[in-house]
Amino acid sequence: MRNAGGALSELANRPLLLKVAHHGSADQSSQLFDLLSADVAIFSVGQNPYGHPTKKALDQAAVSGSIIVRTDELGSIAFRFEGQAWKISSAGKLTA
């Protein structure tokens, strides 16, 4: 974000999916979440000692209006279009 300059303001289309960076660490940009306003925010994360995804990142995604999808809760996920709608499917949470 620091080096993006005015590039973010030039985004014309709103994305459907946003893969949240660094497993949802605390250094996410609420400005970026708000600007993109993605329909779905994907948190690719598993069990870890860092507390990812952080409450801050989850809250930022929720406030921006995104549906939150987490691989630590759903396992592997897939997105597909059916006609004019998209569907989410998952393989289920893996257990150790």
Residue, then its C-alpha position, 0 to 999 in steps of 0.5 A: m500500500r505504501n508504494a501504490g501511489g494513486a494506482l488503487s484509485e484507478l481500479a474501475n471494476r470491483p472484484l468478486l473474490l479477494k484472496v487475503a494476503h499473508h493468511g490474514s495477518a494484522d497488517q492488512s489495509s482497511q483502505l484496500f478492503d473498502l476500496l475493493s469491496a469484494d463479494v468474498a474474502i478468502f483466508s487461506v490459513g491452517q493451524n499456526p502459532y501466529g494467530h492468523p487470521t487475526k480478528k483485525a483482518l476478519d473484522q476489516a473484511a466483514v466491515s467491507g461487506s465481504i462474505i468470509v471464507r476460511t480454509d481452516e474452517l472449510g478445508s479446500i474450497a472451489f468456486r464455480f459459475e452456474g449460469q449467472a450465479w456462483k457457487i462455493s464448494s468445500a472438501g471439509k475441514l481436515t483433522a489431524 
